[in-house]
Amino acid sequence: MFAIDLGDGAELRPLEPWQAEEFLAHIDRARDAVDPWVPWATLSTDLESARATLRRYADRAAADTGRLYGIWLDGTLVGGTMFVAFNAAAGTCELGCWLEPAGQGRGLITRAAGHLIDWAVRVRGIHRIEWQTRFENTASRNVAQRLGMRLDGVLREQFPYRGVRHDTEVWSLLAPEWTGRAAGAGDATTP
């Protein structure tokens, strides 16, 4: 398995079903911070449901329609990035992320997402990268901006959460706009 050094004791690695126990412990720590933004946080509440979440992404990786990566800080899983959707034929993908409080404020998501973008553009030929977030998720909006993304628009009342519908902002980056320097991306041969 590969690991990408994100600096400051952090690594980006594939997150797979065999890591369900570690993933569940992480989600239990992160639930309050992550739940409003990442829909599957509420779905991973025991070992079997955590394993099922990781299996869904393993199936997506096998079908080349999505991927899931964890971010480890000093050996502890603290968050991750993912291709929520990946369509090589259309040249499009959507990135997502999550991070527990122990990993916040270190630029980990920006650096990790930069590696995913770099690989998607340079190795897989992806042309359009999307990032969706709620307006209230300032940290996520800031990452999109640091990655050089532009706000395309708002999907009104698109995201239901605890009985309330929320607007979703759609940010994007086109391959010609990507320089790799925005996030310190390195070797495009992985993920």
Salt bridges, closest charged atoms under 4 A:
ASP8 OD2 - ARG111 NH2 3.79
GLU11 OE1 - ARG13 NE 3.10
ASP28 OD1 - ARG31 NH2 2.52
ASP35 OD2 - ARG162 NH2 2.93
GLU48 OE1 - ARG51 NH1 3.42
GLU48 OE2 - ARG55 NH2 3.14
ASP64 OD1 - ARG67 NH1 3.09
ASP64 OD2 - ARG124 NH2 2.59
GLU100 OE1 - HIS26 ND1 2.58
GLU100 OE2 - ARG29 NE 3.06
ASP118 OD1 - ARG122 NE 2.54
GLU130 OE2 - ARG128 NE 3.05
GLU136 OE1 - ARG134 NE 3.28
GLU136 OE2 - HIS166 ND1 3.96
ASP152 OD2 - ARG128 NH2 2.51
GLU169 OE1 - ARG141 NE 2.82
GLU177 OE2 - ARG150 NH2 3.41
